[in-house]
Amino acid sequence: MSVDVYFDDGSVRGLRDYVRRVGRALGLSGECSCVEVDRPLGAYLALDGRVPSFPNWDVALLWREDEGWAVAVEPDGVEEPVVLARMGGDPVPSPHEVARWAQDFLGDGHVPSGHLPALV
C-alpha cells in the first residue's frame, strides 16, 4: 500500500510529515529526523536499538526519493552511514510497512556478509 504524499520543489512539508509518521509508527518520540531538501529529496531518521554485528554504532533509517528506505549504521557519527539493507519496492510505502520492515531487520540482526562494512 502506497501513501499519497506529494512533494514539490517549493515545499518539503509532505516529506516532513511522512517521516514524522514513520517515526510515530516506530514508537519514536522527540525530534530524531532531518529532511534533505536538495534533489533527490532525502531523509534521516535515528533509530533506537543496535544491530548485533555493530553494537557500538548508531542505527538510522535513510530515505531517498529515488531509492526508498534503507537501514544504515554510523561508524563514528562523522563518517557517512553504511547501508546494510534496502527495503525495495514502493519508495513511499505506508509508515506502518516501514516500521514493520525496520523492526524485523533489527529484531533479526542478520546482516548479509556482502553488506558488512570493512572495520578499519
C-alpha positions in Angstrom: 0.0 0.0 0.0 1.5 3.3 -1.0 1.0 6.6 0.8 -0.4 9.5 -1.1 2.3 12.1 -0.5 3.1 15.0 -2.8 6.5 16.6 -2.8 7.1 19.7 -4.8 10.2 21.9 -5.3 8.9 24.7 -3.1 7.9 22.7 -0.1 9.0 19.6 1.8 6.1 19.8 4.3 4.7 16.5 2.9 8.0 14.7 3.3 8.5 16.0 6.9 5.0 14.8 7.7 5.6 11.4 6.2 8.9 11.0 8.1 7.2 12.1 11.3 4.5 9.5 10.7 7.2 6.8 10.2 8.8 7.8 13.4 5.5 7.6 15.3 4.9 4.1 13.8 8.3 3.1 15.2 7.3 4.4 18.6 9.9 7.2 18.5 9.4 10.4 20.4 11.1 13.8 20.1 13.0 15.2 17.2 15.1 12.4 15.7 14.9 13.2 12.0 16.0 15.6 9.3 15.0 16.2 5.7 17.3 16.9 2.8 15.7 19.4 0.5 18.1 19.2 -2.4 17.2 16.8 -5.3 17.0 13.9 -4.8 14.9 14.6 -1.7 16.1 12.6 1.3 15.5 12.0 5.0 17.3 10.6 8.0 15.6 9.0 11.0 17.6 8.0 14.0 16.5 4.7 15.5 16.6 3.2 19.0 18.4 -0.1 19.2 21.5 -1.6 17.7 22.5 -4.2 15.0 24.1 -7.0 16.9 27.0 -7.1 14.4 27.8 -3.5 15.2 26.8 -3.0 18.9 28.6 0.4 19.3 27.3 2.0 16.1 24.2 4.1 15.9 21.4 2.9 13.6 19.3 5.0 11.3 16.7 4.8 8.5 17.6 6.7 5.4 15.2 7.6 2.7 15.8 8.9 -0.9 13.0 9.7 -3.3 14.7 7.6 -6.0 15.7 4.6 -3.8 13.2 4.5 -0.9 14.1 3.3 2.6 17.3 1.7 3.9 18.8 0.7 7.2 22.2 2.0 7.9 24.8 2.1 10.7 27.0 5.1 11.6 30.6 4.1 12.4 31.5 7.2 14.4 29.0 9.9 13.7 31.4 11.7 11.4 31.7 9.2 8.5 28.9 8.6 6.1 26.3 6.0 7.2 26.9 2.5 5.8 23.8 1.0 4.2 23.1 -2.6 5.4 19.8 -3.3 3.7 17.3 -1.6 1.4 13.5 -2.1 1.7 12.9 -2.1 -2.1 9.5 -1.9 -3.7 7.5 1.3 -3.5 9.7 4.2 -2.5 6.9 5.7 -0.4 5.3 2.7 1.5 3.0 3.3 4.4 4.6 4.3 7.7 3.5 1.0 9.3 5.1 -1.0 6.5 8.4 0.9 7.0 8.2 0.3 10.8 7.5 -3.4 10.4 10.4 -3.8 8.0 12.8 -1.9 10.2 11.7 -3.7 13.3 12.0 -7.1 11.6 15.5 -6.2 10.4 16.7 -5.0 13.8 15.0 -8.0 15.6 16.7 -10.5 13.3 20.0 -8.6 13.3 21.2 -10.7 10.4 23.4 -8.7 8.1 24.3 -10.4 4.8 28.1 -10.8 4.6 28.2 -8.8 1.4 26.8 -5.8 3.3 29.4 -5.9 6.2 31.5 -2.8 6.1 35.2 -3.1 6.5 36.3 -2.4 10.1 39.4 -0.3 10.0 
